[in-house]
Amino acid sequence: MMRRHMRSHRTYQCDQCDYSTSKKGPLKRHMAVHTGERPYHCGHCDFSAARKYGLFSHVRAVHSGERPYKCTYCDYSTAQNAQLKNHVMAKHTNTRPHKCTLCDYSAVEKRGLKFHMATHTGEKPYKCEVCPFATHQKQTLKQHVLTHSADKPFKCHVCDYSAVQKGALKRHMLKHTQPKIKVKKEPKKHSCPHCEYETISTTAMTKHIRTHTGEKPFKCQQCDYSASQKPQLQRHIRGKHTGERPYHCGHCDFSAARKDGLYVHIRTIHGGERAYQCQFCDYSAQQSGHLKEHVMAKHSNYRPHKCTLCDFSSVSKKSLKQHMTTHTGEKPYSCELCSYSARQKGKLKLHMAKHKGEKPFKCEVCDYASASKSSLKSHMATHTNIKPYKCEVCDYSTISMTYLKKHMAVHALEKPFHCEYCDYSAARKTDLKRHMAKHTGDKPHKCELCDFSTARRSHLKRHMTTHTGEKPYKCDVCGYASAEMCFLKEHMTKHTGEKPYQCEECDYFTTKKGSLAIHMTKHTGEKPYMCEVCGFKTGTKGTLRQHTATHTKPHRCDQCDYSAAQIAHLRRHKARHAEDRSSV
């Protein structure tokens, strides 16, 4: 018993660092940090681990799909207990216990702080033996060393192919083995519950599911970036934080942060290869981006990506995705300084320039300057009077694509979204949703400062400016400022002279959509707004409001019993009180 107790005082010291332990087993496992030994190999892929638990965690997370550790605050789940602890600290408690002594940086994990400290010390302990390249990450050095290696030990026994990595050879062998495989039992297919995607790979399905759920489990320890896949995070760290470019060209001094960047460089600069061929003509390009530009410019009628809700079609999938937000109303990019939100990241960048006061785009004719290139382009039309955007239905032309789109809405007759309670129909699903609130009376958006509630989030944002007095939307030409973008757009027509809303019955033009709706009642004779007191009918909501005031007379004199329908009448009345006092 005493001998066993005395062993607890014994210390096993690492001869390469300051690590020490009272047991031999932990020291043996620790030595793998220095030797790089990873004796535990995965039977499904090339992964190997220094510890048995590391292999167990890998198999459970990547191959089995099991995620037993669940967050009690949200739907997050993970294969590892440590990842759950980090998630709770970062997302729910906002605890970042590991703090940098040189700046304000703090991290959830100790390794995150260690990684960050390299930005202060400049320490790069992992050095290449072939060239001067050095890095503070072991994995980055491994990737870099492969660019030097002429040795390709993994050779194909069917053809002359050889590879640096065993995994690459395995992938290559599929070309030879797939046609010859005699499948006794068809492999199990995994089907995506959100779309028609199918695969036999559990790993591929896990990655695919993240495109629907938006889950991004790989978090950067130095900023808020997160990724759905580990390689994406590694590329982010190299590109944004370390500045490392481990992939070096063997022909010149060029280096790249990403392997595909090096491939493109070699192919375009040294190889002369033009791998991207146009399917409509003989044009070929060295980069996929150049081919896309060519197709859009020369074969603009080819638009394979079509909207299922309207006639819109696009050359690229990305453009279709952006277009779909016009139907869904989604605006994922939000300003941290005000209530502005945008459908596109570029729009938010332009908006942020207004807060910073930056106006890099300057007119060569006058003193005008703008935060956006498109605004400068619109301004230049005031000097040239060129209106390149023309309506295909009528003679209308404008300096802005935005104004043309508004104008085209006048011609658009298709309204596929119908109200089940009345004859209302809309071109967009969001418009129908807003209309339905009139029937349901639902007003889910409530002000925290007063009793105001509304059916629309945009109306709540507009209302909040009555408390804050904030007017973030400023005119680049004069001192006008507004709480809402729509009011600024209407104001800008005073400078441009634009009147995008045209009556189809007569020559009437206007700057406002609401004004056109009021004008149209003159042609249709429609009077949808009726007084509940006397039955008076009118074509506009504003006229009904004025009429109702003749019954209620809401403006009351604080000096006598007089009340008026209009505030102007009350002011005239109060002036008489003032005259009476002065004459006494």
VENFENWO-V691475 format. One line per field, one symbol per residue. ss: DSSP state (H for helix, E for strand, L for the rest). phi: phi as a letter, one per 20 degrees, with the letter a starting at -180 (. if undefined). burial: 1 if it has 24 or more other C-alpha atoms within 12 Angstrom, else 0. A space follows every 10 residues. Layout:
ss = ???
phi = ???
burial = ???
This chain:
ss = LHHHHHHLLL LEELLLLLLE ELLHHHHHHH HHHHHLLLLE ELLLLLLEEL LHHHHHHHHH HHHHLLLLEE LLLLLLEELL HHHHHHHHHH HHHLLLLEEL LLLLLEELLH HHHHHHHHHH HLLLLEELLL LLLEELLHHH HHHHHHHHLL LLLEELLLLL LEELLHHHHH HHHHHHHHHH LLLLLLLLLE ELLLLLLEEL LHHHHHHHHH HHHLLLLEEL LLLLLEELLH HHHHHHHHHH HHLLLLEELL LLLLEELLHH HHHHHHHHHH HLLLLEELLL LLLEELLHHH HHHHHHHHLL LLLLEELLLL LLEELLHHHH HHHHHHHHLL LLEELLLLLL EELLHHHHHH HHHHHHLLLL EELLLLLLEE LLHHHHHHHH HHHHLLLLEE LLLLLLEELL HHHHHHHHHH HLLLLLEELL LLLLEELLHH HHHHHHHHHH LLLLEELLLL LLEELLHHHH HHHHHHHHLL LLEELLLLLL EELLHHHHHH HHHHHHLLLL EELLLLLLEE LLHHHHHHHH HHHHLLLLEE LLLLLLEELL HHHHHHHHHH HHLLEELLLL LLEELLHHHH HHHHHHHHHH HHHL
phi = .fffffffef dddfedbefb becfggffff gffeemfcfe dfedbefccf cffffgffff fedemfcfed fedbefbbec ffffffffff eddlecfedf edbefbcfdf ffffffgffe emfcfedfee cfgbbecfff fgffgffefe fcfedfedce fbcfdffffg fffffeegfe fdefcfffed dffdbefcbe effffgffgf fefmfcfedf edbefccecf gffffffffd demfcfedfe dbefccfcff fffffffeed emfcfddfed befccecfff fffffffdcf fecfedfedb efbbfdffff fffgffeemf cfedfedbef bcecffffff ffffffmfcf edfeecefcb ecfffffffg ffeemecfed feecefcbec ffffffffff efdfcfedfe dbefccecff fffffgffee mfcfedfedb efbbedffff gffgffeemf cfedffecef ccfcffffff ffffeemfcf edfeebefcb edffffffff ffeemfcfec ffecngcbec fffffffgff eelfedfedb efccfcffff ffffffffff ffef
burial = 0000000000 0000000000 0000000011 1000000000 0100000001 1000111110 1110101010 1000011111 0011111100 0000010001 0000011110 0111111010 0000000100 0011111001 1111101000 0000010000 0000000011 0010000000 0000000000 0000000000 0110111110 0000011111 1100000110 0011111100 1101111110 0000111110 0111110000 0000010100 0000111000 1101100000 0000000000 0011110001 0111011010 0000100111 1111001101 1111000010 0010000111 1100111111 1100001000 1000011111 0011011111 0000001000 0000011110 1111110000 0000000000 0000110101 1111000000 1111111000 1011100111 1110011111 1111000011 1110111111 0000000000 1000000011 0001101100 0000000000 0011000001 0011000000 0000
